[in-house]
Amino acid sequence: MARPGTGHGRRRPRRGPRRLTGRDLAVTGVLLGIPVLLDIAVVWGPALASVGLSFTSWDGIGEISWVGLRNYENLFTNYPAFWPAARHNLLWLAFLALVATPFGLLLAVLIDRGVRFSRFYQSTLYMPVVLSLAVVGFIAQLVFSRDQGALNAVLGDTGHPTDWLGDPDLNLWMILLAAAWRHTGYVMILFLAGLKAVDPTLKEAAAIDGAGEVQTFFRVVLPTLRPVTVIVGVITVIEALRAFDIVYAVNKGRNGLELLSVLVTDNIIGEAARIGFGSAIAVVLLLFSLGFVVTFLVQEIRGERNR
């Protein structure tokens, strides 16, 4: 008999990868299959159906007739509302990307530095994120209304009050401010989470090398936030191009607030439904979104490889 501790006793079985049983495979298939099927049915199915319907003429009830590229030709040449709506979507994207997102980053940096009452500021600035854009639109009406709005009351403009939401030269900018109010809090939380994960030794090393706070932020901290920046960039593109609720709650997306999403709804829903034409607008909006997102991700991946 082998003595204890000599290692010549009964050998322990080697531990290797456990084979999946039939039950394991069934559970894995259900847990993965159901979300995939739901994603196909709710997202990719309607998207592909819209692409197919964009080449047809259909009112949702009668027979579907093939028209080829006629819907796109009419959209680009004979539909006056299209180009203003596309321009508004691009302006929406530029405002969120160049104003709201940097401001959210600034707030995150200030709160991360441990200013007094930082928890209160963080909660207050994040509060608009829990509101839907439709609710934000109703709040915008309370603030920017011509006759009973809070802004005109504060300005004391009672004799000839400014029509912030009725003037097509002003209303888009007012709605952009309301949308940025919500978007800034979301961006702030994402960047704040990234700042909390930055290694403090990197900042200390930069300070030892003589770098100031601004140099440390742009050359040390900001590069480490690149994964968060990618997420924020994609979210900003999606938020800008899918905007619908807030303008529809204000004036149904008309009189200077036209967006591509509103045009899709106006053409698909209603008695004179033009599902084929509305699907063509939806496809253009989809291509807009994919174009910006893919371009942004490709640039980020190339920058990651070059470092």
WOJO-V869196 format. One record per run of one state. SS is the DSSP state (alpha for helix, beta for strand, coil for the rest). FROM is the first residue (numbers start at 0). TO is the last residue. If there is no record, write none. Layout:
ss=SS from=FROM to=TO
ss=SS from=FROM to=TO
This chain:
ss=coil from=0 to=20
ss=alpha from=21 to=52
ss=coil from=53 to=54
ss=beta from=55 to=56
ss=coil from=57 to=63
ss=beta from=64 to=65
ss=coil from=66 to=68
ss=alpha from=69 to=76
ss=coil from=77 to=78
ss=alpha from=79 to=111
ss=coil from=112 to=116
ss=alpha from=117 to=129
ss=coil from=130 to=131
ss=alpha from=132 to=143
ss=coil from=144 to=148
ss=alpha from=149 to=154
ss=coil from=155 to=169
ss=alpha from=170 to=195
ss=coil from=196 to=198
ss=alpha from=199 to=207
ss=coil from=208 to=211
ss=alpha from=212 to=223
ss=coil from=224 to=224
ss=alpha from=225 to=240
ss=coil from=241 to=243
ss=alpha from=244 to=250
ss=coil from=251 to=258
ss=alpha from=259 to=267
ss=coil from=268 to=273
ss=alpha from=274 to=305
ss=coil from=306 to=306
